Amino acid sequence: MPDITWSPTPESLEAARLTGFLRRMEQQHGLELPDYPTAHAWSVRELPAFWDGVREFFDVVGDGLQDARADGRVLVEDRMPGAVWYPDARLNLAENALRHAADPALADEPAVVHVGEDDTLTTTTWAQLERQVASLASHLRRLGVGPGDRVVASLPNVPVTIVAMLATASVGAVWAVASPDLSPAATVDRLAQLEPVVLIGCDGYVFNGRRVELGEHLAAVEAGLPSVRHTLLARLLDPEADPGDRTALGAGLSRLTAEVEADHARVPFDHPLWVLFSSGTTGRPKGLVHGHGGITLEALKMVGLQQDVGPGDRYFVAANTSWVVWNLLVNTLVAGASVVTYAGSPVLRGPGRLFEILELTGATAFGTGAAYLQMVQGAGLRPGEDRDLHRLRSVLSTGSPLPASTWRWFHEAAAPAAHLGSDSGGTDICSIFLGSNPLQPVHLGELQGPALGVDVQAWDEQGRRVVGEVGEMVITRPMPSMPVRLWEDPDGSRYRDAYFDTWPGVWRHGDWVTETTRGGFVVHGRSDATLNRQGVRLGTADIYAALEEVPEVRDSLCIGAEQPDGDYWMPLFVVLTDGETLDDGLERRIREAIRRRCSARHLPDEIVQAPQIPVTHSGKRVEVPVKRLFSGVAPSSAVNVQSVANPEAMEWFVDHARRRREAQASGG
């Protein structure tokens, strides 16, 4: 059995919100829910009772909610796709987030704390946040924006972005945001699909000690969005500069903070809230439409119950606004916790920058990518010895599997008592399928288990549930935060093809997992990037974990590519630390590490030194497009270069694939 890296204490168990929720469910339904597995089994067996229990426990504000369970109107169409939740209800996510401003204990407490690269802290209280949102919402209405209209933004992770999102939701309009580090072409590729009526941009921001001017960027985005009738400008660099013919918002919305009464449009449960975009690495990004009701319930369950975060907590994630984790800042506000925004470099003055911010802000919860923790570990840092992290009690690692060595390092060198958990979910649901809970111990290298209300299983190729062996991750019952639909998909065919093409009525997410006999899960990587050796499927994540033992390897990417002649080629691309060269000795040690940690089947056919590994804007390796390149697919069809955060890295792979094809054609 793997080592236990964290366990709840009797005090933390008693204080957990999930404990209070389960006690209430026991009283209301005559149940016995003594532990998390029992509670999870009930939650997926009795979906309407569970989700309405979440609604009631957190006192969700809206119309037509209170009697839904008694009337059998919580989940009236139990199917995928096309589940129908609360058809008689009306609510608004912004109203449910900002109601905390009416709590005397919270009104004058921070809701948003912004950190500048110079460590300046700017605080927005709950009462101020409510006023700013009401003011901007009123202005949007004066511009003619109403329910169903689209408001889009090109903004960094700053408080005004949260205000703009909540104001858009408040009037019932549909929100979408792209990070300004996306090129104008990539931004337009996403936002033009929505035919927006309002664009919100900024004059620039500070990154890695320099001013990033965005005047030309914003003008190019405007030119690519002919449907836009009004452009609003957040002046983050020069608050007093002339905005021209654009409405100036000011860094703190100083131009739009008149005393305006909050007026939230209560909309149907499935009314579009925002559109999130897929990475688009192999084609045009697809727009995932989420509803007000589904995201509100998921926010309360994920943040409030699974992560045990709420009033009194402060959550920090260094989120790029194009990545779904930025939306989780908004979800955290719905649960009543404050959030930290930061638009600066995550490695300013060194790789420990985010731990500096944790200390500076007194954050109690930290969301981060596994790649960041690996980088800090690789730099030999011990943040717990250099920083006061005593308030930090939970850490959520996402983006890719977290290696066991990094898991151990975190508890030894960063925060020994913190609850470190690894989560798996994504843009598709703006939540998690698998991840943390406050009631069970954490086993090294494992996700604690499925989230409440999520019937997640591992299936073999015949659609049979498997335990203790690798299978496709599937979800067999609907979740309220599953997309209402995809944008530009009137007949639902793209939606069905994306998730239900293998097993109709069953969501196949595309991850390859193992369910353990304890009920935990191990994530092995994307199933569409799965390696195949003589019919045996292998996970790339296992190879990456093995390479943790080889300090000369800074980064890596492994693919399995079917060749035109029917052969199968499995190369390993490695990026080495400065000054290192891929000689026979290093290659031998790489192979020994893979054989020792994995198996002989995992050994690559070839090891190739590369200058960089291409990644998405959320930091994930771009495995499938590279696999397609080396399978003979033309670059224009294999990869959308605009979706890659470091396109020069992809250009190297395009060139390498071309040279390999030429060598094969000439018999070399």
N, C-alpha and C positions, 0 to 999 in steps of 0.2 A: 504494500500500500504506500502511495506517495506521502512524503512528509506533510504534516499540517503546518501551514505558515501563519494562520490567524484563526482565532476562535472567539466567539462572543463571550463576554463575562456575564455573570448573573445580573449585574447592574445594567449592562447594555441591553440584554434581552428584555428586562423589565421596562426599560425606557423606550424601546424601539416602537415606532408608530405602527409597524406591522403587527406587533404583539397586541396593541390596542384594537387594531382593525379585526384581527382574528377572534378576539374575545367578543367583540360586538356581533360578528357573524355567528359565533356559537350561540349567543343568547337569542338572536333573531330567528335562527333556523333550526335550533335544537341539535346542533352539531357538536362533534368532538374533533377539534383540529389541534392535536398536541404537538405537531411538528410541521416543518415546511413541506416535506413530501406529501403528507396527508392534505395539507392546505392546497397544494398545487393540484393534486388529483381532483379535489372538489371544485376548484376554480375552472378547470377545463370541462368538467362534467356538467356543471351548472353555470354556463356562461352568463345568462341573464341575471341570476342572483348575484354572481360575483361582481359583474361590472356595475350593476345598480348599487351594490354595496359600496363600491369605490365612490360612486357619485354621491351617495348619502353621507358616507364617512367624512368626506371633505366638503360637504355642503355646497355642491356646485350650484351656481346661480343661473336661473333660466326659467322659461315657461314650459309647462307640460311635462316636467320631469318627475315630479313627486309621486304621481299615481301610475307611472308607466309599468312598474313591476306588477302591481295588483291587477292592472288591466291587460297584462300580457303583451305590452307594447315596448319592451326593451329591445329584443332581437326578434323581429317578425319574419325575416327571411334569413334562415341559417344556411347560407351557401357561400361558395367562393367560385368566381367573383360574384359580386352583386348582393352581398349581405346588406340588410336594411336594419339600421339601429335607430331607435327612438324616433319614429316617423312623425310623431305629434309634438316633438320638442323644438324649442327655439332658445338659443343661447349665443354668447359671444365670448371668445377666448380672452380678448382684451379686458372685458368686464370682470372675468374671473381672475385675471392676474392683478388688476388694479384695485380690486375690492380690499386688498390688504392695506391700502392707504386709509381706509376707514377704521382700521384697528388702532385704538389709541396707543397701544404698545408698540406699534410699528410705524405710524405715520411720519414721525420725525427721525426714524432710523434709516440708514443707507439702504437703498434698493440697488443702486448701481455705483460701483467704485471704479473709476478709470485710472489706469496707471500710464504715465508718460515714460518715454525712454530716459528722461532725466529724473525719474522716480517721483515726479509730482503726482499727488493724488487729488482727484476731483470727485466729489461725492454728490450724488443725486438722491435725495430722500424719496420715500414712497409718495409723500404728498407732492413733492416737486415733479416726480415722474407722472403722476396723475394729471397735474395741471399742464405739463408740456404735451402729453398725449391728447388731452382734450382740446388744447389750442391748435395743434396741427390737424387734428381731425376736423375741427370747425373750418380751418382754412381749406382742407381738401373738399369739403362740402361746398364751400363758396366757389371752388373751381369746377364744380359740377360732377365731382366724383361720388359715385353711389355704389350700392351692392352689385357685385359682379364685375365692375370695372377693374382694370389692372393697373397697379402702381408698382413700378420697378425701380431698382436702385443699383448704383455702382458705388459702394461705400465700404470702408474698412470696419474693423471690429471696434467701434466707438459707441458711446451712449446714444448719439443721435440716430444710429441705425436701429437700435432697440425702440426708440421713440417712434421712428417712422414706421416700423413694422406694426407696433401696437395701434398707432393711429389709423393705418390702413385697415387693420382688422376691425377697429372700432366702427368704421363707417360701412363695413361689410364688403369692402373691396378686396381684391386678391393681390397678394404680395409676392414678389420674387426679388432676389438680390444676387449680384455677382461681385466678387471681390475685385477691387481696382487693379490687382496685380495680374488679372486676366487681360489679355490683349483686347483692343476694341473689337477685333473680328470675332474672338471667342465669346466676348460679352454679347455681341449682337446675335451670334449663332444661337444663344440661349434665349435672350429676352425678346427678340423680334417675333418669336413664335406666339407670344402672348398678345401682340398688338396693344401695347400699353398706352394709357392716356396721360400718365404723369411719370416723369423720370426725376429721381433724386440723386444728385451727384455731389462731389465735393471738390474743393480747390486743390487738395493734396493732403499729405500726411508725412510724418517723420518715420523713417525706417533705417535702422543701423547707423544713426547719427547724421543722416542727410535728409534734406527736404525732397520729397517726391512730388513734383508739380504735375497736376492732372488736367490742366486746362485743355491741352490738345486731345488728351484721351477722352474727356467728356464730350468735346465737340465731335469727335469721330463716332462716339456711341450715339449721340443725338442724331447725326446724319444717317445712321443705320436704322433709326426707329421713326419712320415717317408718321406713325400713328400718334406720337407724343404731341399733346397740345400745350403742356406746361412743364417747364424744368425748374426744380427747386435746388438751391445751392447751399450745401452745408460748408461754411467757411471755417475749416479746421486750422489752416495755416495763417490766414490774414483776416481776422474777424471784422476789421473796419474797411476792407477793400471794397471797391465799387463792384457789385454783382452784375452790372450790365442789365440786360432785360430779363434776368432770372430773379426769382424771389429768394432773398437771402435768409437762411435759417439761423446762421451764427453757430459757433461751436457749441453753445449751450442753449440753442433755440431762443436766444434772447429777443429776437424779432417776433416770436410767435408764442409769447407766454402771457398773453392777456388773460384775465380771469374769465374763463368760459366754463359753463357747467358741463360735466361729462354727459354724453348722450350716445350710448352704445347701441348699435343696431342689433337687436336679437334676430338671428337668422336660423334657418333650419339646421338640424344637427349635421348634415352632410354638406352644408354650404361651403364652397371652396375658401380655404384660409390662405394657403400659400402654394406655390409651385416650386418644388425642389427638382434639380436636374441631375441626372446620372452623369457619370464622369465623361461619357461620350468618347471613350478611347477608340472605339471601332466604328463610329458613325456619329450622326447628329445627336446631341444629348436629348434624352427623352424627358419630358416634363411630368413629374409625379404630383398629382393634385391631392392634397390632404384637406379634410374637413375640420371645421371648428370643434365639433363635438368629440370626434375621435381623438384629436390631438389633446384636447383638454383632459379627457379621461386617462389617456396614456401618460401624459405629463404627471398627473397626480399619482398614478400607480408606479411608474418607473422612478420618478424622483422621490416621491413621498414614502412609498412602501419599500421598493426594492433597494434603493440607495439610502433610505432613512435620512433624507435631507429636507429641511423645512425651516420655519421661522427660527432665527437665531444662528442659522448656518450661512456660510458664504462660499460660493462656488466659483472656481477659476478654471477656465480652459483657454489656452492661447489659440483661439479659433479663427481660421480664415472664413470669411462670410460665405464663401462658395461651398463650404463643407457643412454637412448636416449637424456637426457638433455645435456650430454657432446657434442653430435653432434650439438646441438644448439649453442655452442661456435663457431664452424666452420661457421654455418649459419650466425651468427652475423658478422663475418669478411666479408662475402660476401656483407653484407649491409653497410660496411665501418666503423663500430664501433669497438673500441678496446675491448679486453676481459681480464678477470682476471683468472689465473689458481691457484689452491691450492690443494695440495695432503695431507694436514695435517688433524688432527682431528677437526671435526666441534664443539666439545665441549672442546677444549683445554682451560684450566683455567676457564672452566665454560660454560654454554649453550649460552652465548652471543658472542661467538667467531666470528661468521659470521658477526655480526654487527661491531665488531672491524675491520674486514677486509674492510667492506664498508667504514668506516671512513678513514682507512689507505690508501686506493687506490682512494678515491674520486669517487667511482662508482655512476653512475646515474641510472642504472637499475639493479635489483636484482631478480634472479630466485631462488625459493626455494620450498621445499615441505611443504604442510600444516602441516605435523607432526612436522617439526622444529619450525614453528611459535607457535604451540600449546605448545611445550616444553618450549620455552622461556617465553611464557605467564604463564605457570604453575609454573615456577621458580620465578615468581613475579618480573621479570626484567622490566625496563622502559628504553630501549636503547636510546630513543630520548632525555632523560635527561642527560645521561652519555656520549653520543657520538655526534660528529658533523656530522649530516646526511643531511645537507642542500642541497647537490648536488643530493640526491636520489629523483628521480621524478616518477619512476615506479617500481612496485613490481609485479612479476608474480608468483602466487601460483599454484602448480600443484601436481599430485600424488594421491590426494584424495580430497573429498569436504572439504571446509574450514568452520568450525563452525562459526555461527554468533557472538558468544562471542569473538572469536579470531579476527574476522574482526573489531569489535569495539575496542578491546584492541590495535590493531595495530595503528589505527588512534589516539587513546588517548595517547599511551605510546611510540610509535616508530617514525612515520613520518606522522603527521596530514595531510599534503598537498599532499603526494604522491598518485599516482594513483595505488591503490591496486586492482588487478583483479585476478579472479580465472579462470584457463584455463582447457580445457579437450581435449585431443588429444591422442598422444602416439607414441610408437615405430612403429606402423603399417604405419604411414604416415610421421613421423618425423616432425610433425607440430601440429596444433590444428584444431579441428572441431568447438569448441565453445570457446569464451573467450573475450579478451579485445579489445576495440577500443578507439581512443582518442576523439571521437565526441559525445559520449553519457554519461549520468550520470550512476553511479554504484548504484544499489539497494542492500541493505544488504541481503547477502545470495544467490544472484543470479549471474550467469555468464551473461555478458552484452548481448550476443547474438551469432548467428552463424558468423563464419569468412567469409569474402568475398570469393565468388567463391565456397562456400560449401553449397549445398542444403540439410541441415540437418533438420530432422523432428522427431516428436514423433509419433509412430504408435501403434495402439492397436493390439490385436492378429489376427484380421481379415485384417490387412494391411491398416487400415484407419487412416488418420491423426487425432490426438487429440490435443486439446489445453486446458490447465487448468487441465489436469489429466495425470496420469503416463502412459508412453508408452516406447516402445523400441526405442532407438536412431538409426535412419537409415540415410543413405546418398543416394540420388536418382540420382545424376549426378556425373560423374567422376572428380577426382582431379589429377593434373599432378604428385603429389608425392605419389600417391598410389603405392604399390609395383609393379615393373615390373613383378615380379614372386616370387615364393618361391624357395629357393635352394632345390635341390634333389626332384623336382616336375615336371618331364618332360611333363606330360599330363595336368598339371594344376588342378588336382583333389583336392589336399590338399588346394590350394588357394580357390577354389570354396567352399569346405566344411567349411573353416575357416570363410568366410564372406558372402557367398551367398546361404547358404543351406536353409534358411527359406523363403526368397523371391528372386527367380532368377532375377539377374540384379539389385538388390538393396543391398547395403552394410549394413549388420546388425553388429554394432560394439560390442554389448554385454553390453552396458551401459543402465541404466534405468533412464529416464529423464522426467521432466515436462516442457513443453513450456508454458510460462505465456502469458496472453493477451497483455502484453507490448512487447512481442518478446524476452524477456529474457529466460534463462533456469535455472532449478535447477537439479543438478545431484544427484541421490539417491544411486548410487553404481552399482556394476556389476549385470547384470540381471541373470547371472548364479549363483549368490550367493543370489538371491532374497528369502526372507522369504514368506511363504504362510500360512495364517491363514484362514481356512474355505473358501478357494477360493479367499481370498483378498490378493493381493501382497503387501509386506511391504519392505521398504528399510533399510538395515543395517546402512547406514549413519545417518538416523534419530535417531536411538538408540545411536550411538556413540556421536552425538551432545547432546542428553539429559544427558549423563553421564558427560558432562562438568560441570554440576551443583554439582557433587559429588566429592569433592576434594580428598577423600581417594582413588578414582579409578584412577590409573595412565595410564592404557591401558585396552583395552577390545576387544573381538571378539565374534560375535554372528552368529550362523548358524542355518539353518533349515534342518534337516536330515530325509529323508524317511527311515522308519525302515522295516526290513524284514517281519514283521507281518502286514504291511500296515499302521501302526501308523506314526505319525509325531512328531518329538522331536525337540524342539527349546531351546537349552541351551545358556546361556550367560557366557562366561569365562572372568574373571576380574583379572587384575594384580593390586595389591594394593600398595600404598606408604609404605615406610619402617616403620615397627612397627605396621601396621594396620592388623586387623584380620577380616575375614568375619563372623561377628556374626549376631544375629537376627536383631539388631538395624540397622546395616549398610545395610543388605539386604532389610529391609523395606524402607530405604531412597532411595536405588537404584530403587526399584519398583515404589515408589512415583514419582521420577524424570521422569521415563520413561512414566508413566501414564499421568503426567501433560504435558510433552513436546510432547508426541506422542499420544498414545491411549491405551486402555485396551488390544487391540489386539497385541500390541507390547510387552506385558509382557512376559518374558521368562518362560519356564517350570521349569527351574532350573538355579541357579546361582552357578558357580564353580570357586573357586580361583585357578589361574594358576601362575606358576613362571615367565613365559614370554609368549608373543604372537609371533608366528613365522612370519617373514616378508621376502619379497624378497630383493634382493640386492639394489633395488631402494626404499625400505622402505614401500612397500605396504603390508597390512595384507594378509596372505595366507589363504583366506576364503574357496575357493572351494576344495583344497585338504583336509582340515580339515573336511569339510562337507562330502566328499567321505569316509573318514576314519570312521566316525560315521554312515554312511549308509551301512557299511558292506564290503566295498571294501578293498582288501588286501593292506597293506602299500606299497608293491613294485609297485602296480598299481596306488595307490591313489596319491602318491607324489614322486617327484624326489628330494630327500633330498639335492643333490648337488646345487639345485637352491635356497635353503633357506639360508639367510644370517646368521641366528643363528640356526643351525641344532639341537642343544641341546633342543631348545624350541619345535621343531617338535617331537623330541624323547619323550618328556613328553606327547604330545597329542597321539602319537602312543600307548604308554603304557596305557594311560587313556582309550582309545577306546577298547583296548584288555581287560582290567579289567572290563569294562562295559559289554562287550559281555559275558565274563565268568560269571558275576553275573546274567545276564539275563538267560543264559543257565541253571544255577543252581536254578533258581527261586528266586534269591535274589533281 
